[in-house]
């Protein structure tokens, strides 16, 4: 359903909106080879930003 609008427009490729959100930020390290694992890391709050945002994330 999500890609129907893109297919109708004739876009080159369409991607799940969840993946688009994950890859929108350059400071979020995300492994393209294992997207399910990365979504799982996000669900258990293991996924944390790298770089400048690491200062505002509380220490474990």
Residue pairs with C-beta under 8 A, 6 or more apart in sequence:
2 14
2 16
2 17
3 14
6 13
6 14
7 14
18 39
19 35
22 28
22 30
22 38
22 39
22 42
23 30
25 49
27 49
27 50
27 51
27 52
27 53
28 47
28 49
28 50
29 50
30 38
31 37
31 38
38 47
41 47
48 54
48 57
49 57
